[in-house]
Amino acid sequence: MSQHPSLKAPGGGVVVKRNVLKRFERVALLKKRGQWKEGDRVQGLRKTKADV
């Protein structure tokens, strides 16, 4: 569904902190924190909070 033109911010889109991450984003975050190793299962990942 598209967004009505009157709701669009001038000079770009709306930047909002998302509180739900996609699986590949969660894996990248866990790798960065050292909580996920290559070869671990991608299903049943631990809960993560998005970095600001």
N, C-alpha and C positions, 0 to 999 in steps of 0.2 A: 504494500500500500504506500502511496506517495504522500509526502508531507505538503500541506497547504502552503503556498508561497508567502503568506503573511506570517507564518511561524518560523521561517528560515532566518537565521542570524546573518547579518550583513558580513560579507567577507569570508564566509566559510560555513562549516556545519556546527552543530551543537557538540560541545565537548563535555561529556559527562563521565564520571568515574563509574565503571560498571562493577557490580558486585558478583557477577556470575562469569566465570572464565570458561573458555572452550577447552577441550581436552589437551590440545597441543600447547595452549598457553599455560595450563596447570603443570604439564610435564616440564616445560621450560623453566617455570618458577621453581619447581622442586629440584631440578638439576642445579639451578643457581644456588639454592640453599644447601645442596649436598644431601638431599633426602631421597634422591632417585638415581639409580645407576642404570647404565645401558644393559638391557636384557630383562629388566623388571617388567611386570605386567602393566599394561596401560588401562586395564579395567579394574575397577575398585580402588581408584586412587584416593589418597587421604584428602581430607578437606583442606582447602587453602584460602587465605584471604588475599585479595589483590593488593599489590604494592601501589602506593600512591604515585 
